[in-house]
């Protein structure tokens, strides 16, 4: 991307806003995979660290979910008013993916869940 396309604000904020607009307009939909950090950086002509910071910002807003070794996925399923529905579900899915990658089986996870809920 030629120099000068980004303004005076932090570039990672502008990158995050660009993707946020795509998500809110429905160009990127719930479940869609975002480009890898390196691919997005090359396409935008910015440092990969800039894209990583933008993705972290989008994740903090509940718009995407990053899964180690899998990539970043859109988790926005809001309505026209911009409300995000079920961000907790997206966070739970992320956690379960992480546990699965650590080798926890479905039976072990079910046992842990039953234990946690029976102690409440």
C-alpha positions as CSV (number, residue, x, y, z in Angstrom):
1,X,0.0,0.0,0.0
2,X,1.5,3.4,-0.9
3,X,2.6,5.6,1.8
4,X,0.1,8.2,3.0
5,X,-3.0,6.0,3.0
6,X,-3.0,5.9,6.8
7,X,-3.6,9.1,8.7
8,X,-2.0,10.5,11.8
9,X,-3.6,8.1,14.3
10,X,-1.9,4.9,15.3
11,X,-1.9,2.6,12.2
12,X,-3.1,-0.4,14.2
13,X,-6.3,1.5,15.2
14,X,-6.9,2.3,11.6
15,X,-6.4,-1.3,10.5
16,X,-8.8,-2.5,13.3
17,X,-11.4,0.1,12.2
18,X,-11.1,-1.1,8.6
19,X,-11.8,-4.7,9.6
20,X,-14.5,-3.6,12.1
21,X,-16.3,-1.8,9.2
22,X,-16.1,-5.0,7.0
23,X,-17.5,-7.0,9.9
24,X,-20.3,-4.6,10.8
25,X,-21.3,-4.2,7.1
26,X,-21.5,-7.9,6.6
27,X,-18.6,-8.2,4.2
28,X,-17.0,-10.5,6.8
29,X,-19.6,-12.6,8.5
30,X,-19.7,-14.7,11.7
31,X,-17.3,-17.7,11.2
32,X,-15.3,-16.2,8.4
33,X,-11.6,-16.5,8.7
34,X,-9.5,-13.3,8.6
35,X,-6.3,-13.2,6.6
36,X,-3.2,-14.4,8.6
37,X,-1.3,-11.6,10.3
38,X,1.5,-11.9,7.7
39,X,-0.9,-11.9,4.7
40,X,-2.8,-8.9,6.0
41,X,0.4,-7.0,6.7
42,X,1.7,-7.7,3.2
43,X,-1.7,-6.6,1.7
44,X,-1.8,-3.4,3.7
45,X,1.9,-2.6,3.5
46,X,2.3,-2.5,7.3
47,X,4.4,-4.4,9.9
48,X,3.0,-7.7,11.0
49,X,3.1,-6.4,14.6
50,X,0.7,-3.7,13.6
51,X,-1.8,-6.2,12.3
52,X,-1.4,-8.3,15.4
53,X,-2.2,-5.3,17.6
54,X,-5.3,-4.6,15.4
55,X,-6.5,-8.2,15.8
56,X,-6.0,-8.0,19.6
57,X,-8.1,-4.8,19.6
58,X,-10.9,-6.5,17.6
59,X,-10.8,-9.5,19.9
60,X,-11.2,-7.2,22.9
61,X,-14.2,-5.7,21.2
62,X,-15.7,-9.2,20.8
63,X,-15.6,-9.0,17.0
64,X,-13.1,-11.8,16.4
65,X,-11.7,-14.8,18.2
66,X,-8.1,-15.9,17.7
67,X,-7.3,-19.6,17.9
68,X,-3.7,-20.7,18.2
69,X,-2.4,-22.4,15.0
70,X,-5.9,-21.9,13.4
71,X,-6.2,-18.2,12.8
72,X,-8.6,-15.4,13.6
73,X,-12.3,-15.8,13.0
74,X,-15.2,-13.4,13.0
75,X,-17.5,-13.9,16.0
76,X,-19.8,-11.0,15.3
77,X,-23.4,-11.9,14.9
78,X,-25.0,-8.6,15.8
79,X,-28.1,-7.1,14.6
80,X,-28.5,-3.9,12.7
81,X,-28.3,-1.9,15.9
82,X,-24.7,-3.0,16.3
83,X,-25.3,-5.2,19.4
84,X,-23.1,-8.2,19.7
85,X,-25.0,-11.4,20.5
86,X,-23.5,-14.2,22.4
87,X,-19.9,-13.0,22.8
88,X,-19.7,-15.4,25.8
89,X,-20.3,-18.3,23.4
90,X,-17.4,-17.1,21.2
91,X,-15.1,-17.0,24.3
92,X,-16.2,-20.4,25.4
93,X,-15.5,-21.8,22.0
94,X,-12.0,-20.3,22.1
95,X,-11.4,-21.8,25.5
96,X,-12.6,-25.3,24.4
97,X,-10.4,-25.2,21.3
98,X,-7.4,-24.3,23.5
99,X,-8.2,-27.1,25.9
100,X,-8.5,-29.6,23.0
101,X,-5.2,-28.5,21.6
102,X,-3.7,-29.2,25.1
103,X,-4.9,-32.8,24.8
104,X,-8.0,-32.7,27.0
105,X,-10.6,-35.2,25.7
106,X,-14.3,-34.6,25.5
107,X,-14.9,-37.1,28.3
108,X,-12.4,-35.3,30.5
109,X,-13.9,-31.9,29.7
110,X,-17.4,-33.1,30.4
111,X,-16.2,-34.4,33.8
112,X,-14.6,-31.1,34.6
113,X,-17.7,-29.2,33.6
114,X,-19.9,-31.4,35.7
115,X,-17.6,-31.0,38.7
116,X,-17.5,-27.2,38.3
117,X,-21.3,-26.9,38.0
118,X,-22.0,-29.3,40.8
119,X,-19.9,-27.1,43.2
120,X,-22.0,-24.0,42.6
